[in-house]
Amino acid sequence: MELNKDDFNEDNMKIAILTLPLHINYGGIIQNYALQTALRKMGYEVETINLKKILLAKKYDIPCLRGLIDSLKSGARQKVDGFIHKNIVLTDPIYNKKDLLKYDFSRFDAIVVGSDQVWRVRYAYPDLETYFLDFVKTGNGCKRMKKIAFSASFGIDSAEYSEEQKDRCGELIKDFDLVTVREESALPLINDVYRWECKKAPMQTLDPTLLLSKEDYIKVSASCHHDENTGGLFYYVLDMTEEKWNLIQRIAQELNVKPFTVRRKPYKWYDRDKGNKLVSSPGEWLQAFHQAAYVFTDSFHGVVFSLIFQKQFVAFGNKKRGMSRFHSLLDKFHLKNRLISSAQDYDGSLYAESIKWDEIRLILEEDRKKVEDAFASVLSSGS
C-alpha cells in the first residue's frame, strides 16, 4: 500500500527525518525507508525532508533550471523515484539552504538526522552544518523540536573538519537530545578529538537497515523476482576494477554458479556484462540478495543485506569510500575474516565457512531493543 501523509493519526508524535538527498543509491534509499518504517512501527508518524540535490545547484540555483534538469531524468531515475514515492513519505521538495531556512517545520515534534554519511564533508548537501540542524528555529515563540542523531556516520576514522567546522558543529550538537553513531570509531572522534559536549553520552547503534527483518524486505520487493538468478553469485560492486572483475569470475567458476548483478549506473571502464545493461530498482536490488546463494561486494550496505538475507559473502574493502564502517559492522558480528583488501587475500574456503546465524540474530534483537528504548527515552512526553 502506498504511504500517504494524509493518513497520519493526528494524535501520534510526528518526526521529520533528515538524510542525504535521495538519488540512485540503493543503500541510501533503503536505509531511509528502513528508519521511517521502524519509527512507524514504534508508533510515530514520520516524513523525510525532501532535499533535492540538482545539477549546479550550489552556484546556479535558478528556478527555471529546475524543470529543465528534472526533465532530463533517465529511465533509471524514474525506476528509483517510483520506489521512493511508493514507499517513503516525503515533505514538499526543498532545493537549497534558503528554501530549508524558510520551511515551516512547526507540525513536527522531533527531527532525526541520519543515517548514512551525513557528517562527512564531501557528501553533506547543501552544507555540513545542515546535518547538525543549524536551520531549526528556536525561541521567539517557536516550539522546540527534539533533536536526535541516529546512526550518523563520519565515514572515516580520522578528523577532517576545519577548526571553524569543528567549533560550529560542536556548538550545534550541544542542543541534541540524543546522539548515536553508526561506527564505533566515531565515539573517540566526538569525545577525544573534536571534544564536543553532548547532553547524553553518545552511543553506537545499528545502521537503520538492520532494524527491519528479511521478511520486511521480501514484502517490499516481492514483485521483482527473477528465477534465473536463484542460487547464483550476486556481485554488487560500487567501484569496479580489473582486479575485482577477475576475482568475481574466479569465484563463480570455483563455486560452479552463475555470476549476476544489478546496476546503480553503468560501469564506465568496460562493457562485458551485456546481460545487465539496465539500472535496476531498489526492489530488484533487494530481490538479488534474496535469490543469491553467494554475495561478493565492496559496499557497506552490500554486507548489511548479506547479513539480513543470511548469505555467504565476501567483502572487498573499499578504502575510497571509508573502511571504518566495514570494520565496525564486521567486528560486531565476529565476521572480520570476511573482509579482504586484495585478490591475494581471498581464500576459497571463505564461502564454505559456516556463519553463526543464531548468534547474529541474538545480537540484532538486543541492539534493536536498545534503539527502541533510546528513542522512547527521548521522545516520551515527560522527557
C-alpha positions as CSV (number, residue, x, y, z in Angstrom):
1,M,0.0,0.0,0.0
2,E,1.4,3.4,-0.9
3,L,2.2,5.6,2.0
4,N,0.4,9.0,2.3
5,K,1.0,11.6,5.0
6,D,-2.8,12.4,4.8
7,D,-3.4,9.1,6.5
8,F,-1.4,10.1,9.6
9,N,-3.0,9.8,13.1
10,E,-3.1,13.4,14.4
11,D,-2.6,12.2,18.0
12,N,0.8,10.5,17.3
13,M,4.1,12.2,17.7
14,K,5.4,13.5,14.4
15,I,9.0,13.1,13.3
16,A,11.0,14.5,10.4
17,I,14.0,12.6,9.1
18,L,16.9,14.5,7.5
19,T,19.2,12.3,5.5
20,L,21.4,12.9,2.4
21,P,19.4,13.7,-0.8
22,L,17.9,10.5,-2.2
23,H,19.3,9.6,-5.6
24,I,20.4,6.5,-7.5
25,N,22.0,5.0,-4.4
26,Y,20.3,1.8,-3.2
27,G,21.8,1.8,0.3
28,G,20.9,5.5,0.9
29,I,17.3,4.9,-0.2
30,I,16.8,1.7,1.7
31,Q,18.3,3.0,4.9
32,N,15.8,5.9,4.8
33,Y,13.0,3.5,4.1
34,A,14.1,1.3,7.0
35,L,14.4,4.1,9.5
36,Q,11.0,5.5,8.5
37,T,9.4,2.1,8.7
38,A,11.0,1.2,12.1
39,L,9.8,4.5,13.6
40,R,6.3,4.0,12.2
41,K,6.3,0.5,13.9
42,M,7.2,2.3,17.2
43,G,4.0,4.3,16.8
44,Y,5.4,7.6,15.4
45,E,4.3,9.5,12.3
46,V,7.3,10.1,10.0
47,E,8.2,12.2,7.0
48,T,11.5,12.6,5.2
49,I,12.7,16.0,4.4
50,N,12.8,16.0,0.6
51,L,16.1,17.6,-0.2
52,K,16.7,17.8,-3.9
53,K,20.3,18.0,-5.0
54,I,20.3,19.2,-8.5
55,L,23.0,19.9,-11.1
56,L,24.8,23.1,-10.4
57,A,22.5,23.8,-7.5
58,K,25.1,25.4,-5.3
59,K,26.2,28.1,-7.8
60,Y,23.3,28.4,-10.1
61,D,20.1,27.9,-8.1
62,I,17.8,29.4,-10.8
63,P,14.2,28.3,-10.6
64,C,13.9,27.9,-14.4
65,L,16.7,25.4,-14.3
66,R,14.7,23.1,-12.0
67,G,12.2,22.0,-14.6
68,L,14.9,21.5,-17.3
69,I,17.1,19.4,-15.0
70,D,14.1,17.3,-13.8
71,S,13.1,16.7,-17.5
72,L,16.5,15.1,-18.1
73,K,15.8,12.2,-15.7
74,S,16.7,8.8,-17.2
75,G,14.6,5.7,-17.1
76,A,16.8,4.6,-14.2
77,R,16.0,7.6,-12.2
78,Q,12.3,7.0,-12.8
79,K,12.6,3.5,-11.5
80,V,14.2,4.7,-8.4
81,D,11.8,7.6,-8.0
82,G,8.9,5.1,-8.3
83,F,10.2,3.1,-5.3
84,I,10.8,6.3,-3.3
85,H,7.3,7.7,-3.9
86,K,5.6,4.4,-3.2
87,N,7.4,3.6,0.0
88,I,8.8,6.8,1.6
89,V,6.6,9.7,2.8
90,L,8.3,13.0,1.7
91,T,7.8,16.6,2.6
92,D,7.4,19.1,-0.3
93,P,10.7,19.5,-2.3
94,I,13.4,21.7,-0.8
95,Y,16.1,22.8,-3.3
96,N,18.6,24.8,-1.3
97,K,19.5,26.2,2.0
98,K,17.3,29.3,1.5
99,D,14.3,27.0,1.0
100,L,15.3,25.0,4.0
101,L,15.5,28.1,6.3
102,K,12.1,29.2,5.2
103,Y,10.4,25.8,5.5
104,D,7.7,25.5,8.3
105,F,8.6,22.5,10.5
106,S,6.1,23.5,13.2
107,R,4.0,20.4,12.7
108,F,6.9,18.1,13.8
109,D,7.7,17.2,17.4
110,A,11.2,15.9,16.6
111,I,13.8,15.8,13.9
112,V,16.1,12.8,13.3
113,V,19.4,13.2,11.4
114,G,20.6,10.0,9.8
115,S,21.7,7.6,8.8
116,D,24.5,7.2,6.2
117,Q,27.5,9.5,5.9
118,V,25.6,12.7,6.9
119,W,28.6,14.1,8.9
120,R,31.1,13.6,6.1
121,V,32.2,16.9,4.5
122,R,32.3,15.6,0.9
123,Y,28.7,14.3,0.9
124,A,26.9,17.0,3.0
125,Y,24.5,19.0,0.9
126,P,23.8,21.9,0.9
127,D,26.5,22.2,3.7
128,L,27.8,20.3,6.7
129,E,26.0,22.5,9.3
130,T,22.7,21.5,7.8
131,Y,23.2,18.0,9.3
132,F,23.8,19.5,12.7
133,L,20.4,21.2,12.3
134,D,21.5,24.9,12.1
135,F,18.3,25.6,10.2
136,V,16.0,24.6,13.0
137,K,14.4,27.7,14.6
138,T,14.2,28.1,18.4
139,G,12.9,30.8,20.6
140,N,10.6,33.7,19.7
141,G,7.5,31.6,20.2
142,C,8.8,28.6,18.1
143,K,8.1,25.2,19.5
144,R,11.3,23.4,20.4
145,M,11.7,20.1,18.5
146,K,13.6,17.2,20.0
147,K,16.8,16.7,18.1
148,I,18.3,13.2,17.5
149,A,21.2,12.0,15.5
150,F,20.6,8.4,14.7
151,S,23.4,6.2,13.4
152,A,25.1,9.2,11.9
153,S,28.4,8.5,10.2
154,F,31.6,10.5,9.6
155,G,32.6,7.9,7.0
156,I,36.2,7.8,8.1
157,D,38.2,7.3,11.3
158,S,40.3,10.5,11.2
159,A,39.4,14.1,11.7
160,E,38.6,16.1,8.6
161,Y,36.8,19.1,9.9
162,S,38.4,22.5,9.8
163,E,38.7,24.4,13.1
164,E,35.7,26.5,12.1
165,Q,33.6,23.5,11.2
166,K,34.6,21.7,14.4
167,D,33.7,24.8,16.6
168,R,30.4,25.5,14.8
169,C,29.2,21.9,14.7
170,G,30.4,21.5,18.4
171,E,28.1,24.3,19.4
172,L,25.2,22.8,17.4
173,I,25.5,19.3,18.8
174,K,25.1,20.6,22.3
175,D,21.4,21.0,21.6
176,F,20.9,17.4,20.5
177,D,18.8,15.3,22.9
178,L,20.4,12.1,21.7
179,V,23.5,11.4,19.6
180,T,24.0,7.9,18.2
181,V,26.6,7.0,15.6
182,R,27.0,4.1,13.2
183,E,30.7,3.3,13.7
184,E,32.4,2.6,17.0
185,S,35.3,4.8,15.7
186,A,33.0,7.8,15.7
187,L,32.9,7.8,19.5
188,P,36.6,8.8,20.1
189,L,36.2,11.3,17.3
190,I,33.4,13.1,19.2
191,N,34.8,12.6,22.7
192,D,38.6,12.9,22.3
193,V,39.4,14.5,19.0
194,Y,36.7,17.1,18.5
195,R,35.9,17.2,22.3
196,W,32.3,18.0,21.7
197,E,29.9,18.2,24.7
198,C,26.7,16.3,24.4
199,K,23.6,16.2,26.7
200,K,24.0,12.4,27.0
201,A,27.0,10.3,26.3
202,P,27.0,9.4,22.5
203,M,26.3,5.7,21.8
204,Q,27.0,3.4,18.8
205,T,23.9,1.9,17.2
206,L,22.8,-0.2,14.3
207,D,22.5,1.0,10.7
208,P,18.8,1.5,10.3
209,T,18.6,-1.2,7.6
210,L,19.3,-3.7,10.3
211,L,16.2,-2.6,12.3
212,L,13.9,-4.5,9.8
213,S,13.7,-8.2,9.1
214,K,14.3,-10.2,6.0
215,E,10.6,-10.7,5.8
216,D,10.0,-6.9,5.7
217,Y,12.3,-6.6,2.7
218,I,10.9,-9.6,0.9
219,K,7.4,-8.0,1.2
220,V,8.5,-4.7,-0.3
221,S,10.3,-6.4,-3.2
222,A,8.2,-9.4,-3.9
223,S,7.1,-8.3,-7.4
224,C,10.8,-8.2,-8.6
225,H,11.5,-11.9,-8.6
226,H,13.8,-13.2,-11.4
227,D,14.1,-17.0,-11.3
228,E,17.2,-17.1,-13.5
229,N,19.3,-15.6,-10.7
230,T,18.3,-18.1,-8.0
231,G,21.4,-19.8,-6.5
232,G,23.9,-17.6,-8.2
233,L,26.8,-15.3,-7.1
234,F,25.4,-11.8,-6.8
235,Y,28.2,-9.2,-7.1
236,Y,27.4,-5.7,-6.0
237,V,30.5,-3.6,-6.7
238,L,30.5,0.2,-6.4
239,D,34.0,0.7,-7.8
240,M,34.8,-2.0,-10.3
241,T,38.4,-2.7,-11.2
242,E,40.1,-5.3,-13.3
243,E,41.2,-7.0,-10.1
244,K,37.7,-7.3,-8.7
245,W,36.3,-8.4,-12.0
246,N,38.8,-11.2,-12.4
247,L,38.2,-12.3,-8.8
248,I,34.5,-12.5,-9.4
249,Q,35.0,-14.7,-12.4
250,R,37.3,-16.9,-10.5
251,I,34.9,-17.3,-7.5
252,A,31.9,-18.1,-9.8
253,Q,34.0,-20.8,-11.5
254,E,35.2,-22.3,-8.2
255,L,31.6,-22.3,-6.8
256,N,30.2,-23.5,-10.2
257,V,27.5,-20.9,-10.2
258,K,26.3,-18.0,-12.4
259,P,27.5,-14.5,-11.6
260,F,24.9,-11.8,-11.9
261,T,24.4,-8.2,-10.8
262,V,22.1,-5.2,-10.8
263,R,23.2,-1.7,-11.5
264,R,23.1,1.7,-9.9
265,K,24.7,3.0,-13.0
266,P,26.7,1.5,-15.9
267,Y,30.3,0.7,-15.3
268,K,32.3,3.1,-17.3
269,W,35.5,1.1,-17.8
270,Y,34.2,-2.0,-19.5
271,D,31.3,-3.4,-21.5
272,R,31.4,-7.1,-20.9
273,D,28.3,-7.5,-18.8
274,K,25.8,-7.5,-21.6
275,G,23.0,-9.1,-19.6
276,N,22.9,-6.3,-17.0
277,K,22.6,-3.1,-19.1
278,L,19.7,-1.5,-17.3
279,V,19.8,0.2,-13.9
280,S,17.5,-1.7,-11.6
281,S,15.0,-0.5,-9.0
282,P,15.7,-0.8,-5.3
283,G,13.2,-3.6,-5.1
284,E,15.2,-5.6,-7.7
285,W,18.3,-4.9,-5.7
286,L,16.7,-6.4,-2.6
287,Q,15.5,-9.4,-4.6
288,A,19.0,-10.0,-5.8
289,F,20.2,-10.7,-2.2
290,H,17.1,-12.8,-1.5
291,Q,17.7,-15.1,-4.6
292,A,21.5,-15.3,-4.5
293,A,23.4,-18.2,-2.8
294,Y,26.6,-16.1,-2.5
295,V,27.4,-12.4,-2.4
296,F,30.6,-10.5,-3.4
297,T,30.6,-6.8,-2.6
298,D,32.7,-3.7,-1.9
299,S,29.7,-1.9,-0.5
300,F,28.9,-1.4,3.2
301,H,25.2,-1.9,2.6
302,G,26.1,-4.9,0.4
303,V,27.5,-6.5,3.6
304,V,24.5,-5.4,5.6
305,F,22.0,-7.1,3.3
306,S,24.1,-10.2,3.0
307,L,23.7,-10.5,6.8
308,I,19.9,-9.7,6.7
309,F,19.3,-12.3,4.0
310,Q,21.7,-14.8,5.6
311,K,24.0,-15.2,2.6
312,Q,27.6,-16.5,2.4
313,F,29.6,-13.4,1.4
314,V,33.0,-11.8,1.0
315,A,33.6,-8.1,1.3
316,F,36.3,-6.4,-0.7
317,G,37.3,-3.4,1.4
318,N,36.6,0.0,-0.3
319,K,39.2,2.4,1.1
320,K,37.9,5.2,-1.2
321,R,34.6,5.2,0.5
322,G,35.7,4.6,4.0
323,M,36.9,1.4,5.9
324,S,35.7,2.2,9.4
325,R,32.1,1.2,8.7
326,F,33.3,-2.2,7.4
327,H,35.4,-2.9,10.5
328,S,32.7,-1.7,12.9
329,L,30.0,-3.8,11.3
330,L,32.0,-7.0,10.9
331,D,33.6,-6.7,14.4
332,K,30.1,-6.6,15.9
333,F,29.1,-9.9,14.3
334,H,32.6,-11.5,14.7
335,L,33.0,-11.8,10.9
336,K,36.1,-9.7,10.3
337,N,37.7,-12.6,8.4
338,R,35.2,-12.0,5.6
339,L,36.9,-8.7,4.7
340,I,39.7,-8.7,2.2
341,S,41.7,-5.9,0.7
342,S,43.1,-7.6,-2.4
343,A,42.6,-10.6,-4.6
344,Q,45.6,-12.2,-3.0
345,D,43.8,-12.1,0.4
346,Y,40.9,-14.2,-0.9
347,D,40.8,-17.8,0.4
348,G,38.4,-20.1,-1.4
349,S,37.4,-21.6,1.9
350,L,35.6,-18.4,3.0
351,Y,32.4,-19.3,1.2
352,A,32.4,-22.7,2.8
353,E,32.9,-21.5,6.4
354,S,29.7,-21.6,8.5
355,I,28.2,-18.3,9.8
356,K,26.6,-18.4,13.3
357,W,23.3,-17.0,12.2
358,D,21.6,-17.7,15.6
359,E,24.3,-15.6,17.3
360,I,23.8,-12.8,14.8
361,R,20.0,-12.9,15.4
362,L,20.5,-12.5,19.1
363,I,22.9,-9.6,18.7
364,L,20.4,-7.9,16.4
365,E,17.5,-8.5,18.8
366,E,19.4,-6.9,21.6
367,D,20.5,-3.9,19.6
368,R,17.1,-3.3,18.1
369,K,15.7,-3.2,21.7
370,K,18.4,-0.7,22.6
371,V,17.4,1.5,19.7
372,E,13.7,1.4,20.6
373,D,14.5,2.2,24.3
374,A,16.7,5.1,23.3
375,F,14.0,6.7,21.1
376,A,11.4,6.2,23.8
377,S,13.6,7.8,26.5
378,V,13.9,11.0,24.5
379,L,10.5,11.2,22.8
380,S,8.3,10.3,25.8
381,S,6.2,13.3,26.9
382,G,7.9,13.6,30.2
383,S,11.5,13.7,29.0
